Amino acid sequence: MEYNVNRYLNLLTAENKKHNLVSRRNFDEEILKHVEDSQIILQFEDLNNKRIVDIGSGAGFPALVLAIRSPESHFTLVESDLKKKNFLSKVVEELDLPNVEVVRERAELLGHHNFYRNKFNICTSRAVAQINVMLEYGLPLLVLGGEMWLWKGRNYPQEIEDAQNALNLLGGKLDSIHQYTLMGEKDRAIIIIKKVGHTPQRYPRRVGIPSKRPL
């Protein structure tokens, strides 16, 4: 597993010189931080034999790291940007990761696709959007009892407060908060939202609306 993580980081380093997938400032230190942040959830939660969807996969954090660490689970990586999607697909092919599917699509459209709606045990997302927006993207994809895992910074208490309406409308409930320190940085948390009710069919709304007019 460690070998594959290192191969993935080598591929990312090479690709980043061409397309700037990750900030080039303090690149080596930042990459190690991204890896550690991605796998911190494994200290709290079990990923065995789960179907996981990651929204806004970008350069692959946290989903590719978790997929390498958890070969018994299946991961669907959702990324709408073509260059990032192509990079993710290249990593999956070069590392021969049969447990990973890469999908180029907007989350608002994926949530209405019968092949993906109500199909996943876990939805992950790291630094993509505020919680109330992520709930509209992710809860439609989960089975009842499924969970959203959202990586957040110091403003997470306010985001949780702002998400109360979205939780009520979409069938979600705050389950737990895992606080942690990352390489000396405090005030980090992974927010766990459980799907406790059916999400109305009208959600997610059309492309762009969840971020422009959060619930």
Backbone torsions as a table, in degrees:
resi	resn	phi	psi	omega
1	MET	NA	-43.9	-179.4
2	GLU	-62.1	-37.5	178.3
3	TYR	-60.8	-45.1	179.9
4	ASN	-66.9	-36.0	175.8
5	VAL	-61.8	-43.9	179.6
6	ASN	-64.8	-39.9	177.2
7	ARG	-63.3	-42.5	177.2
8	TYR	-59.0	-44.8	-179.1
9	LEU	-66.9	-34.7	175.7
10	ASN	-64.1	-42.5	177.2
11	LEU	-63.2	-40.9	179.4
12	LEU	-65.4	-41.4	179.2
13	THR	-59.6	-44.8	-180.0
14	ALA	-66.9	-44.2	-178.4
15	GLU	-67.4	-34.2	-176.2
16	ASN	-66.8	-24.6	176.8
17	LYS	-68.8	-23.6	-179.1
18	LYS	-96.5	-40.0	-169.2
19	HIS	-123.1	-0.3	176.1
20	ASN	52.9	56.2	178.4
21	LEU	-71.2	-30.0	180.0
22	VAL	-130.9	147.1	-179.7
23	SER	-51.6	133.8	-178.5
24	ARG	-83.2	-8.2	178.5
25	ARG	-74.4	125.7	-177.8
26	ASN	50.5	46.4	-170.5
27	PHE	-55.8	-51.0	-175.2
28	ASP	-60.5	-44.2	179.7
29	GLU	-67.1	-41.0	-178.4
30	GLU	-65.6	-38.7	-179.6
31	ILE	-62.5	-44.6	178.4
32	LEU	-61.1	-36.5	178.5
33	LYS	-67.2	-40.5	178.2
34	HIS	-62.3	-41.2	179.4
35	VAL	-64.6	-48.1	-178.9
36	GLU	-62.5	-40.9	179.8
37	ASP	-65.1	-38.1	-178.3
38	SER	-64.2	-40.9	-172.9
39	GLN	-94.2	1.1	-179.4
40	ILE	-59.8	-30.5	-178.3
41	ILE	-61.6	-26.2	-178.2
42	LEU	-67.7	-15.0	174.5
43	GLN	-75.7	-20.2	-174.1
44	PHE	-112.7	-30.8	-168.5
45	GLU	-130.5	152.8	179.6
46	ASP	-98.2	128.5	-179.3
47	LEU	-103.1	5.8	-174.1
48	ASN	-59.9	128.2	171.5
49	ASN	54.0	46.3	179.0
50	LYS	-112.9	154.8	168.8
51	ARG	-100.7	120.5	-171.3
52	ILE	-123.6	133.5	174.4
53	VAL	-116.3	132.9	179.4
54	ASP	-114.6	124.8	-175.4
55	ILE	-101.3	128.0	-178.7
56	GLY	72.0	55.6	-170.0
57	SER	-68.7	-23.9	174.5
58	GLY	57.4	-122.5	179.9
59	ALA	-85.9	-1.3	175.4
60	GLY	115.5	8.3	178.4
61	PHE	-104.8	126.2	6.1
62	PRO	-93.0	-6.5	-161.3
63	ALA	-65.1	-43.6	-178.1
64	LEU	-67.4	-38.8	176.8
65	VAL	-61.4	-45.4	180.0
66	LEU	-66.4	-37.4	179.9
67	ALA	-65.1	-39.0	177.6
68	ILE	-66.3	-40.1	-178.8
69	ARG	-76.0	-19.7	-173.5
70	SER	-129.8	69.9	-175.3
71	PRO	-66.9	-14.1	-179.1
72	GLU	-85.2	-6.4	178.5
73	SER	-107.6	156.9	-179.4
74	HIS	-106.7	132.8	-176.5
75	PHE	-118.0	133.6	170.9
76	THR	-112.8	116.2	-178.6
77	LEU	-98.4	121.9	-176.7
78	VAL	-107.2	117.6	-179.1
79	GLU	-145.1	123.0	-176.1
80	SER	-87.0	-20.7	-179.1
81	ASP	-77.4	127.2	-173.5
82	LEU	-63.8	-45.3	-178.5
83	LYS	-62.7	-42.3	179.0
84	LYS	-68.4	-39.8	177.6
85	LYS	-61.5	-43.6	-179.9
86	ASN	-63.7	-38.5	177.3
87	PHE	-64.4	-45.4	179.2
88	LEU	-58.9	-43.3	179.6
89	SER	-64.3	-37.5	178.4
90	LYS	-63.3	-43.4	178.9
91	VAL	-62.8	-44.9	-179.7
92	VAL	-59.4	-40.9	-179.7
93	GLU	-71.0	-46.1	-175.4
94	GLU	-69.8	-32.8	179.8
95	LEU	-91.7	-3.0	179.6
96	ASP	52.8	65.8	-178.6
97	LEU	-104.7	90.3	-177.5
98	PRO	-69.3	-12.2	-179.0
99	ASN	-93.0	12.3	-177.0
100	VAL	-126.0	131.8	172.9
101	GLU	-118.9	135.5	177.4
102	VAL	-110.8	128.2	-177.0
103	VAL	-123.4	125.5	173.8
104	ARG	-93.2	103.7	-177.2
105	GLU	-164.3	156.3	171.7
106	ARG	-81.0	141.1	-177.8
107	ALA	-61.1	-32.1	-179.5
108	GLU	-64.0	-32.3	179.3
109	LEU	-84.4	-37.7	179.8
110	LEU	-59.4	-36.1	-177.5
111	GLY	-65.7	-13.9	178.1
112	HIS	-106.3	4.8	-179.8
113	HIS	-88.7	124.4	-175.9
114	ASN	-59.3	-26.4	-178.4
115	PHE	-73.3	-20.6	-175.4
116	TYR	-116.6	-28.5	-176.7
117	ARG	-67.9	135.0	178.7
118	ASN	59.4	36.1	-173.9
119	LYS	-119.1	-12.6	-170.1
120	PHE	-111.5	149.1	175.9
121	ASN	-83.0	-32.3	-174.8
122	ILE	-140.2	140.3	171.4
123	CYS	-121.6	121.8	179.4
124	THR	-108.2	154.7	174.1
125	SER	-164.6	135.0	-177.7
126	ARG	-126.0	114.9	173.4
127	ALA	56.0	49.3	179.0
128	VAL	-106.7	-52.2	-177.7
129	ALA	-158.1	171.0	178.7
130	GLN	-64.5	160.3	-173.7
131	ILE	-58.6	-43.2	-177.2
132	ASN	-63.4	-31.2	176.2
133	VAL	-74.3	-44.4	-178.4
134	MET	-63.1	-32.8	178.7
135	LEU	-62.4	-39.3	179.6
136	GLU	-70.3	-32.1	175.7
137	TYR	-72.0	-43.8	-166.6
138	GLY	-94.6	-39.3	-174.9
139	LEU	-60.7	-36.1	177.5
140	PRO	-61.3	-21.6	-177.1
141	LEU	-85.4	-13.6	-172.9
142	LEU	-92.2	148.5	167.8
143	VAL	-72.8	161.3	173.3
144	LEU	-59.8	133.0	-175.9
145	GLY	89.6	-7.7	177.3
146	GLY	-70.7	168.1	-174.3
147	GLU	-131.4	145.2	167.8
148	MET	-100.8	133.5	175.6
149	TRP	-114.4	112.8	-173.7
150	LEU	-118.3	118.5	178.2
151	TRP	-78.7	124.0	-175.1
152	LYS	-135.8	157.7	177.1
153	GLY	-98.3	-156.9	-169.3
154	ARG	-65.2	-19.4	-177.9
155	ASN	-87.7	11.7	-175.5
156	TYR	-60.5	-33.0	178.6
157	PRO	-60.4	-41.0	178.7
158	GLN	-68.3	-38.0	178.1
159	GLU	-63.4	-38.7	178.1
160	ILE	-64.1	-43.5	178.6
161	GLU	-61.5	-42.3	-179.5
162	ASP	-69.4	-16.5	-175.2
163	ALA	-93.9	2.4	-174.7
164	GLN	-60.3	-41.4	179.8
165	ASN	-65.1	-43.0	178.6
166	ALA	-62.4	-41.8	178.0
167	LEU	-58.4	-45.8	-178.3
168	ASN	-65.9	-41.0	-176.7
169	LEU	-73.1	-33.8	-168.7
170	LEU	-102.2	-3.2	177.3
171	GLY	87.8	27.9	-179.6
172	GLY	-108.2	161.0	177.4
173	LYS	-147.1	134.5	176.0
174	LEU	-63.0	122.6	-176.8
175	ASP	-99.7	-50.2	-178.2
176	SER	-162.3	165.3	177.9
177	ILE	-131.6	121.3	177.1
178	HIS	-102.5	105.4	178.7
179	GLN	-88.8	145.4	-179.2
180	TYR	-158.1	166.4	175.5
181	THR	-112.0	132.8	-177.2
182	LEU	-114.9	108.5	177.5
183	MET	47.2	47.8	177.1
184	GLY	90.0	-11.9	-180.0
185	GLU	-89.8	125.1	-178.1
186	LYS	-93.9	-177.0	173.0
187	ASP	63.3	32.8	173.4
188	ARG	-104.0	152.3	-178.5
189	ALA	-155.5	149.3	167.6
190	ILE	-109.9	120.0	-176.6
191	ILE	-93.5	126.8	179.3
192	ILE	-105.1	118.6	177.0
193	ILE	-112.1	127.3	179.4
194	LYS	-100.0	140.5	175.1
195	LYS	-86.2	111.7	-175.3
196	VAL	-111.6	-6.6	179.2
197	GLY	-146.6	164.2	-179.7
198	HIS	-70.3	137.6	175.2
199	THR	-82.1	125.5	179.2
200	PRO	-53.5	144.8	-173.0
201	GLN	-61.7	-25.2	-177.5
202	ARG	-71.1	-11.8	179.6
203	TYR	-104.0	143.8	0.2
204	PRO	-74.0	152.9	176.3
205	ARG	-70.4	177.3	-172.4
206	ARG	-64.8	164.5	-172.7
207	VAL	-52.5	127.8	176.5
208	GLY	93.9	-23.6	-175.3
209	ILE	-70.3	-42.8	-179.6
210	PRO	-55.6	-38.1	-179.8
211	SER	-80.5	-29.8	179.7
212	LYS	-79.0	-37.8	-178.4
213	ARG	-131.6	74.6	-178.2
214	PRO	-59.1	145.8	179.6
215	LEU	-65.4	NA	NA
